[in-house]
């Protein structure tokens, strides 16, 4: 680990930082209470050093989380982040500070740039990215299978398919039923299909009022869900605190605007855990720090890509998952929802487990031809 730290802190001289906006179709639309996603709009960033080595990072748009859209992310990289990174040699120790000083907010764009630089640093060192983030505790993690359909029977068919494919972690997209009580019935039927040993969570994506969320939780038999994610609006701390008394563990996702929210929600006993995404926190290093912050409060985390990042984003998230303290709540990699990836062979998810790709770096390099084919064009 000492050698890793020394290589990690070695200054990196960049000669190019490029933004690659992409639009990739999904296998079929992913229905959330807040939106229906048919095409994944995502940004890849390529960083190149003076020896011609390259690193790749990724961040998808997340309007309900970061407020970012693809044109703005591209502009943030090209006008602010790239010049800041090219101005002088950069080390991992001051990378986040360099990006934060370049432009306020824009955490998705910063994450893509940061991951590209970290990938390049670890490739230059000849080490996997996980070795540069910390001590690897695992080489595979339980992948979460998300299921979201407007029709309950189609949702249950998706749950059954996930179960037969070997997934131990399933997340239901809730908040699309006519009533909260109808979602209770759906969750109970899903639990019956999966059995008591499976990890079943539900994600409402802020769709419910406080009253609807109360009705859901009061009607839900204890132990049916392992956690319920973001049942109310992202700014309703008091509502989350009230719901947390009703027995089901709550996960904060859209409400986690920065790492300070972890302390606020912990102080109010308003969440049992947090959904951590690099796009929300500005990169892998801030996300790792946020995970440690949550663990210090005795709270859980789940790591996730946004719908739908490619194998590039998945690889970075998996290397982060290798070093965090615990992955009991699962890890959400979203490239399986794409009809086609930017790599020739997408990272596998086998019997519900996602392996940490071997290095150097995060282990993934996109195909130039696929980048060209899926380049985003503003209609």
Secondary structure, DSSP 4 states (H G I P E B T S, - for coil): -HHHHHHHTS-B-EEEEEEEEEEEEEEEEEE-SS-EEEEEEEEEEEEEETTS-EEEEEEE--TTTT---HHHHHHHIIIIIHHHHHSS-B-GGGHHHHHHHHSSS-HHHHHHHHHHHHHHHHHHHTSBHHHHHS----SEEEBEEEE--SSHHHHHHHHHHHHHTT-SEEEEE-S-SSSHHHHHHHHHHHHHHH-TTSEEEEE-TT-S-HHHHHHHHHHSPTTS-SEEE--S-TT-HHHHHHHGGGSS-EEESTT--STHHHHHHHHTT--SEEEE-HHHHTSHHHHHHHHHHHHHTT-EEEEEPPTT--HHHHHHHHHHHTTSS--TT-EE--GGGBSS-SSSSPPPEETTEEEPPPSSBTS----HHHHHHTB----
